[in-house]
Amino acid sequence: MIGKLGNLFASAMLALFVASPLQAQNISSNAVVFENVRIFDGAALTEPMNVLVEGNQIAEISVDPISTDAATTRIAGDGRTLMPGLIDAHWHTFMVRPSMMVASTAPFPFITLLAGAEAEATLMRGFTSVRDLGGPAFGLKMAIDRGVTRGPRIWPSGAMISQTGGHGDFRMLSEIPATPGTLSYPERMGMSAIVDSPDEVRKRSREQLLQGASQLKLTVSGGVSSPYGPIDTIQLSVDEIRTAVEAAANWGTYVTVHAYTPEAIRNAIKAGAKVIDHGQLADEATVKMMAENGTWWSLQPFVGDENANQHADAERQAASAEIHAGTDRAYELARKYGVKVAFGTDILFDAARAARQGAQLETMTRWYTPAEVLKMATADNAELLALSDRRNPYPGKLGVVEVGALADLLLVDGDPIAQIDLFADPAKNLLVIMKDGRIEKNIVTEN
């Protein structure tokens, strides 16, 4: 009897948690027409067009006026730019606003409320989708999808999978040695998962997938913000990484890795990882290997400007300077070998710098034209998100303005190809923000 009740409870909980976002939000069928807009098509702006959104998809694009019923919302574009919502390929929803100490020690409800506030702010900056690369984002994603709170679409990785002393090991020294069967607070809250064998990798990988991970995130080298492991350390063996790749593949998705050094990157590629995040210290042979294997490179424009993550101690400042020095070379090599590059920001522990998330698009023009940058932050990043395949939480086409695509759209007051710095002031320059066919912001009538 107890077994039957348990099965019934499990079935009920499964039905609750896997209800589709569209069902949960009860999206209105009222149509929206954007009139007289110039569409960013991935390369340039079109002549004035009209765009019809029905439900959560783009239903029609026409040079002629679009006739609809009286319930339709009509937005006067007046020749402004209509473009896809922006996508950040490297984001940490739960690590933007709190300090590192707060993120590791504060009560989880407080950290969740901070993350919820930041999620809404992210959406209001025009980022309608983010790939979350470490943190307990599952519950917040569910709340956003069900319309409880506002925020971008989230592709969650869950806990960062890290070895002892690795980039994702956030334990206090007082917690070492680990007590068998006892998890640290960062592990219990889902910030990290500590592993030291292929079997442990397999178990913790499956735990993230069980909770709804759209991809797995492993840390295979040290990092600037690592509590312990320096950047030059090689973390996780090829066999350990391969175990996670197998676990992800069995669920129809992929592994992305935090890696900076050539050896760490090569280990990840040999093990079957599909995406390298960071990699600013890669040498030419390693970049060539990435190109030959079709590996994605999720790079961030770390150049030591006002948008850079700040570090109080001299050791981290020196490590950060090393990364900044390698950034130009990394983008140059990526272009030389035709590596598929994604745009991400990886802003940590500072809400003020998060407010400048869109300003980093202008930084990218050091290496790419504005049109190339906008395509990278929309269509190209959408292609990266689609690597989640069967674990893609939002099936449908993103990153483009075309019939049948999901209606994640921005109405920009100006020409972002000519003035990419428009995204540095989203409150003023993003007149309309639409996500999944819903108008999240509309200040056209207020101008």
C-alpha positions as CSV (number, residue, x, y, z in Angstrom):
1,M,0.0,0.0,0.0
2,I,2.8,2.4,0.9
3,G,4.5,1.6,-2.4
4,K,1.4,2.5,-4.3
5,L,0.9,5.7,-2.5
6,G,4.5,6.6,-3.1
7,N,4.1,6.0,-6.8
8,L,0.9,8.1,-6.9
9,F,2.7,10.9,-5.1
10,A,5.7,10.7,-7.5
11,S,3.4,10.8,-10.5
12,A,1.6,13.9,-9.1
13,M,4.8,15.7,-8.4
14,L,6.1,14.8,-11.9
15,A,3.0,16.2,-13.5
16,L,3.4,19.4,-11.5
17,F,7.0,20.0,-12.3
18,V,7.0,19.1,-16.0
19,A,3.9,21.1,-17.0
20,S,4.9,23.1,-20.1
21,P,5.7,26.8,-19.6
22,L,3.0,27.8,-22.1
23,Q,0.4,25.9,-20.1
24,A,1.5,27.3,-16.9
25,Q,1.6,30.9,-18.1
26,N,-1.8,30.7,-19.9
27,I,-0.5,32.9,-22.6
28,S,-3.1,35.2,-24.2
29,S,-3.9,34.6,-27.9
30,N,-4.3,38.4,-28.5
31,A,-2.2,39.4,-31.5
32,V,0.5,42.2,-31.6
33,V,1.5,44.1,-34.7
34,F,4.8,46.0,-34.9
35,E,4.2,48.6,-37.6
36,N,6.8,50.3,-39.8
37,V,9.9,48.7,-38.3
38,R,13.3,48.0,-39.8
39,I,14.3,44.4,-39.0
40,F,17.8,43.3,-38.0
41,D,18.2,40.3,-40.2
42,G,21.6,39.2,-38.9
43,A,23.6,41.4,-41.2
44,A,21.8,44.6,-41.9
45,L,18.5,46.4,-41.4
46,T,15.6,45.8,-43.8
47,E,13.4,48.3,-45.4
48,P,10.3,49.2,-43.3
49,M,8.2,46.1,-42.6
50,N,5.2,45.1,-40.5
51,V,5.4,42.1,-38.1
52,L,2.5,40.1,-36.7
53,V,2.9,38.1,-33.5
54,E,0.2,35.6,-32.6
55,G,0.5,33.7,-29.3
56,N,4.2,33.2,-28.8
57,Q,5.3,33.1,-32.4
58,I,5.9,35.4,-35.3
59,A,3.0,34.8,-37.6
60,E,3.6,37.2,-40.5
61,I,6.1,39.7,-41.9
62,S,5.0,41.9,-44.7
63,V,5.8,45.2,-46.4
64,D,2.0,45.7,-46.6
65,P,-0.2,46.7,-43.7
66,I,-1.4,43.7,-41.7
67,S,-5.1,43.5,-41.0
68,T,-6.3,42.1,-37.7
69,D,-9.3,42.4,-35.3
70,A,-10.0,45.1,-32.8
71,A,-8.3,43.1,-29.9
72,T,-4.9,43.4,-31.6
73,T,-2.2,45.6,-29.9
74,R,-0.6,47.8,-32.5
75,I,2.8,49.3,-31.8
76,A,4.0,52.2,-34.0
77,G,7.6,51.5,-34.9
78,D,8.1,54.8,-36.8
79,G,11.1,53.3,-38.6
80,R,12.8,52.1,-35.5
81,T,14.7,48.8,-35.3
82,L,13.0,45.5,-34.4
83,M,15.5,42.7,-33.5
84,P,15.6,39.4,-31.6
85,G,16.0,39.4,-27.9
86,L,19.7,39.3,-26.7
87,I,21.2,36.1,-25.3
88,D,24.0,35.9,-22.7
89,A,25.8,32.5,-23.1
90,H,27.6,32.7,-19.8
91,W,25.5,33.9,-16.9
92,H,25.2,33.0,-13.2
93,T,21.8,34.1,-12.0
94,F,22.6,33.4,-8.4
95,M,26.1,34.9,-8.3
96,V,25.4,38.4,-9.7
97,R,24.2,40.4,-6.7
98,P,25.6,38.7,-3.6
99,S,29.3,38.8,-2.6
100,M,31.2,35.5,-2.8
101,M,30.9,35.2,1.0
102,V,27.2,35.9,1.0
103,A,26.6,33.5,-1.8
104,S,28.4,30.8,0.2
105,T,26.9,31.4,3.6
106,A,23.7,33.5,3.5
107,P,20.2,31.9,4.0
108,F,19.1,30.4,0.7
109,P,15.7,32.3,0.6
110,F,17.7,35.6,0.7
111,I,19.9,34.5,-2.1
112,T,16.9,33.4,-4.1
113,L,15.2,36.8,-3.7
114,L,18.4,38.5,-4.9
115,A,18.5,36.2,-7.9
116,G,14.8,36.9,-8.7
117,A,15.4,40.6,-8.6
118,E,18.4,40.3,-10.8
119,A,16.5,38.0,-13.2
120,E,13.9,40.8,-13.8
121,A,16.6,43.4,-14.2
122,T,18.3,41.1,-16.8
123,L,15.1,40.9,-18.8
124,M,14.7,44.7,-18.7
125,R,18.2,45.0,-20.2
126,G,16.9,43.2,-23.2
127,F,18.4,39.8,-22.5
128,T,15.5,37.4,-23.0
129,S,17.6,34.2,-22.7
130,V,20.6,33.2,-20.6
131,R,22.7,30.1,-20.3
132,D,23.2,29.7,-16.6
133,L,26.6,28.1,-15.9
134,G,26.4,27.2,-12.3
135,G,24.0,27.7,-9.4
136,P,20.6,26.6,-8.1
137,A,18.5,28.2,-10.8
138,F,16.0,25.4,-11.2
139,G,13.3,26.8,-8.9
140,L,13.7,30.4,-10.2
141,K,13.4,29.1,-13.8
142,M,10.2,27.3,-12.8
143,A,8.8,30.5,-11.3
144,I,9.7,32.6,-14.4
145,D,8.2,30.0,-16.7
146,R,5.0,29.9,-14.7
147,G,4.6,33.6,-14.6
148,V,5.2,33.9,-10.9
149,T,8.0,36.4,-11.5
150,R,9.7,38.0,-14.5
151,G,13.0,37.1,-16.0
152,P,14.7,35.6,-19.1
153,R,14.5,32.1,-20.4
154,I,17.0,30.1,-18.4
155,W,19.1,27.2,-19.7
156,P,20.3,25.8,-16.3
157,S,23.4,23.8,-15.6
158,G,22.7,23.3,-11.9
159,A,25.7,22.8,-9.7
160,M,29.2,23.3,-11.1
161,I,30.9,19.8,-11.1
162,S,34.3,20.3,-9.6
163,Q,37.1,18.2,-8.1
164,T,38.3,18.8,-4.5
165,G,40.2,22.1,-4.6
166,G,38.8,22.8,-8.0
167,H,37.3,26.1,-9.3
168,G,33.9,25.1,-8.0
169,D,35.0,24.1,-4.5
170,F,33.6,26.8,-2.3
171,R,34.1,25.1,1.1
172,M,35.7,26.8,4.1
173,L,39.1,25.5,5.1
174,S,37.5,24.6,8.4
175,E,35.4,22.0,6.6
176,I,38.5,20.1,5.4
177,P,38.9,17.2,5.6
178,A,35.4,16.4,4.4
179,T,33.2,14.3,6.7
180,P,32.0,11.2,4.9
181,G,28.3,11.5,4.1
182,T,28.2,15.3,4.9
183,L,27.8,18.0,2.2
184,S,29.0,21.5,2.6
185,Y,26.5,24.4,2.5
186,P,27.4,25.4,-1.1
187,E,26.8,21.7,-2.1
188,R,23.5,21.5,-0.3
189,M,22.2,24.7,-1.9
190,G,23.2,23.5,-5.3
191,M,26.1,25.9,-6.1
192,S,28.7,23.2,-6.6
193,A,29.1,19.4,-6.6
194,I,32.5,18.0,-5.5
195,V,33.7,14.8,-7.2
196,D,36.9,12.8,-7.2
197,S,36.3,9.8,-9.3
198,P,34.4,8.8,-12.5
199,D,31.7,7.2,-10.3
200,E,31.2,10.4,-8.3
201,V,31.1,12.4,-11.6
202,R,28.4,10.0,-12.9
203,K,26.3,10.3,-9.8
204,R,26.5,14.1,-9.5
205,S,25.9,14.6,-13.2
206,R,22.8,12.5,-13.1
207,E,21.6,14.5,-10.1
208,Q,21.8,17.7,-12.1
209,L,20.0,16.1,-15.1
210,L,17.3,14.8,-12.7
211,Q,16.6,18.3,-11.6
212,G,16.3,19.7,-15.1
213,A,19.8,20.6,-16.3
214,S,19.8,21.6,-19.9
215,Q,23.6,21.0,-20.1
216,L,26.3,20.0,-17.6
217,K,29.0,22.4,-16.5
218,L,32.4,21.0,-15.4
219,T,35.4,23.0,-14.1
220,V,38.6,21.5,-15.6
221,S,41.1,24.3,-14.7
222,G,41.5,26.9,-12.1
223,G,40.1,30.4,-12.5
224,V,40.5,34.0,-11.3
225,S,37.8,33.7,-8.7
226,S,38.8,30.2,-7.6
227,P,39.0,30.0,-3.8
228,Y,41.9,27.5,-4.1
229,G,43.0,26.2,-7.5
230,P,45.3,28.6,-9.4
231,I,44.6,29.1,-13.1
232,D,47.4,26.8,-14.3
233,T,46.0,23.8,-12.4
234,I,44.6,20.9,-14.5
235,Q,41.4,19.7,-12.9
236,L,39.4,16.5,-13.5
237,S,41.0,13.7,-15.6
238,V,40.0,12.9,-19.1
239,D,38.2,9.8,-17.8
240,E,36.2,11.9,-15.4
241,I,35.2,14.4,-18.0
242,R,34.3,11.6,-20.4
243,T,32.0,10.1,-17.8
244,A,30.0,13.4,-17.6
245,V,29.9,13.6,-21.4
246,E,28.4,10.0,-21.5
247,A,25.9,10.9,-18.8
248,A,24.9,14.0,-20.7
249,A,24.7,12.2,-24.0
250,N,22.4,9.6,-22.5
251,W,20.0,12.4,-21.7
252,G,20.4,14.0,-25.1
253,T,22.5,17.0,-24.2
254,Y,26.1,18.1,-23.8
255,V,29.0,19.2,-21.5
256,T,30.5,22.6,-21.3
257,V,33.7,23.3,-19.4
258,H,35.3,26.1,-17.5
259,A,38.9,26.0,-18.9
260,Y,41.6,28.6,-19.4
261,T,44.8,26.7,-20.3
262,P,45.8,24.7,-23.4
263,E,46.1,21.4,-21.6
264,A,42.8,21.7,-19.8
265,I,41.0,22.6,-23.1
266,R,42.6,19.7,-24.9
267,N,41.6,17.3,-22.2
268,A,38.0,18.5,-22.5
269,I,37.9,18.1,-26.3
270,K,39.5,14.6,-26.1
271,A,36.7,13.7,-23.6
272,G,34.0,14.9,-25.9
273,A,33.0,18.3,-24.4
274,K,31.2,20.4,-27.0
275,V,31.8,23.9,-25.5
276,I,34.8,25.6,-24.0
277,D,34.0,28.5,-21.7
278,H,36.7,31.2,-21.2
279,G,39.9,29.8,-22.8
280,Q,41.7,33.1,-23.0
281,L,45.1,31.4,-22.6
282,A,44.6,28.9,-25.4
283,D,47.6,28.5,-27.8
284,E,47.3,28.3,-31.6
285,A,47.6,24.5,-31.7
286,T,44.7,24.2,-29.3
287,V,42.5,26.7,-31.1
288,K,43.2,24.8,-34.3
289,M,42.1,21.6,-32.5
290,M,38.9,23.4,-31.5
291,A,38.1,24.3,-35.1
292,E,38.8,20.8,-36.3
293,N,36.4,19.3,-33.8
294,G,33.7,21.8,-34.2
295,T,34.0,22.9,-30.6
296,W,32.2,26.0,-29.6
297,W,34.2,28.8,-27.8
298,S,32.1,30.7,-25.3
299,L,34.4,33.7,-24.9
300,Q,33.9,36.8,-22.8
301,P,35.4,40.3,-23.5
302,F,37.7,40.4,-20.5
303,V,39.9,43.4,-21.2
304,G,40.3,45.1,-17.8
305,D,37.9,47.9,-18.4
306,E,35.1,49.2,-16.2
307,N,33.0,46.1,-17.0
308,A,35.6,43.6,-15.6
309,N,35.1,41.6,-12.5
310,Q,36.9,43.3,-9.6
311,H,39.3,41.5,-7.2
312,A,40.6,42.8,-3.9
313,D,43.7,40.8,-3.4
314,A,46.9,41.0,-5.4
315,E,47.0,37.4,-6.4
316,R,43.6,37.5,-8.1
317,Q,44.4,40.8,-9.7
318,A,47.5,39.3,-11.2
319,A,45.6,36.3,-12.5
320,S,42.9,38.6,-13.9
321,A,45.6,40.7,-15.7
322,E,46.9,37.5,-17.3
323,I,43.5,36.7,-18.6
324,H,43.0,40.3,-19.9
325,A,46.3,40.0,-21.7
326,G,45.2,36.9,-23.5
327,T,41.8,38.1,-24.6
328,D,42.9,39.9,-27.7
329,R,44.9,36.9,-28.9
330,A,42.0,34.5,-28.2
331,Y,39.6,36.4,-30.4
332,E,42.2,36.8,-33.1
333,L,42.9,33.1,-33.1
334,A,39.1,32.3,-33.1
335,R,38.7,34.4,-36.2
336,K,41.8,33.0,-37.9
337,Y,40.6,29.4,-37.6
338,G,36.9,30.0,-37.9
339,V,35.9,28.7,-34.4
340,K,32.3,29.1,-33.6
341,V,32.2,31.9,-31.0
342,A,29.5,32.7,-28.5
343,F,29.0,36.0,-26.5
344,G,28.7,35.9,-22.8
345,T,29.6,38.3,-19.9
346,D,30.2,36.1,-16.7
347,I,29.5,39.0,-14.4
348,L,30.0,38.0,-10.7
349,F,29.1,39.5,-7.4
350,D,28.3,43.1,-8.5
351,A,24.9,44.4,-9.4
352,A,26.3,47.7,-10.6
353,R,28.4,46.0,-13.2
354,A,25.5,43.8,-14.1
355,A,23.6,46.9,-15.1
356,R,26.2,47.4,-17.8
357,Q,25.6,43.9,-19.3
358,G,24.6,45.4,-22.6
359,A,27.6,47.8,-22.7
360,Q,29.8,44.8,-23.2
361,L,28.4,44.5,-26.7
362,E,30.3,47.7,-27.6
363,T,33.5,46.2,-26.2
364,M,33.1,43.3,-28.7
365,T,33.6,45.8,-31.6
366,R,37.4,45.6,-30.8
367,W,37.3,42.3,-32.8
368,Y,34.0,42.3,-34.8
369,T,31.8,44.6,-36.7
370,P,28.6,45.8,-34.8
371,A,26.5,43.6,-37.1
372,E,28.6,40.6,-36.3
373,V,28.4,41.3,-32.6
374,L,24.6,41.5,-32.7
375,K,24.4,38.3,-34.7
376,M,26.6,36.6,-32.2
377,A,24.4,37.8,-29.3
378,T,21.2,36.6,-31.0
379,A,21.3,34.0,-33.8
380,D,24.7,32.5,-33.0
381,N,24.0,32.2,-29.3
382,A,20.6,30.7,-30.1
383,E,22.5,28.0,-32.1
384,L,24.6,27.3,-29.1
385,L,21.5,27.0,-26.9
386,A,20.1,24.4,-29.3
387,L,23.0,22.1,-28.4
388,S,20.8,21.1,-25.5
389,D,18.8,19.1,-28.0
390,R,16.3,16.8,-26.2
391,R,16.9,18.7,-22.9
392,N,16.1,22.1,-24.5
393,P,13.6,23.6,-22.2
394,Y,12.2,25.9,-24.9
395,P,11.8,24.1,-28.2
396,G,11.4,26.5,-31.0
397,K,13.6,28.9,-33.0
398,L,15.2,31.8,-31.3
399,G,17.6,34.6,-32.3
400,V,15.9,35.6,-35.5
401,V,13.0,37.6,-36.7
402,E,11.3,35.3,-39.1
403,V,7.9,33.6,-39.5
404,G,7.6,30.7,-37.1
405,A,10.3,31.9,-34.7
406,L,9.5,32.4,-31.1
407,A,8.6,36.0,-30.4
408,D,11.4,37.3,-28.2
409,L,11.8,40.8,-29.6
410,L,13.2,44.2,-28.9
411,L,12.1,47.5,-30.4
412,V,15.2,49.7,-30.3
413,D,15.0,53.5,-30.5
414,G,17.7,53.9,-33.2
415,D,20.0,51.9,-35.4
416,P,22.1,49.5,-33.2
417,I,24.4,48.7,-36.1
418,A,25.4,52.4,-36.3
419,Q,25.2,52.9,-32.5
420,I,25.8,49.7,-30.7
421,D,26.2,51.7,-27.5
422,L,22.4,52.0,-27.4
423,F,22.4,48.9,-25.3
424,A,24.4,50.6,-22.6
425,D,21.2,52.5,-21.7
426,P,18.4,50.0,-22.0
427,A,15.9,51.9,-19.9
428,K,15.9,54.7,-22.5
429,N,16.6,52.9,-25.7
430,L,14.7,49.6,-25.5
431,L,11.2,50.9,-26.1
432,V,9.5,47.4,-26.2
433,I,10.7,44.2,-24.8
434,M,8.7,41.1,-25.7
435,K,9.4,37.6,-24.5
436,D,7.5,34.5,-25.7
437,G,4.9,36.8,-27.2
438,R,4.2,38.7,-24.0
439,I,4.9,42.5,-23.9
440,E,7.2,42.8,-20.8
441,K,7.8,46.5,-21.4
442,N,6.2,49.1,-23.7
443,I,7.1,52.8,-23.5
444,V,6.4,53.8,-27.1
445,T,3.3,55.8,-26.1
446,E,5.3,57.6,-23.4
447,N,7.8,59.1,-25.8
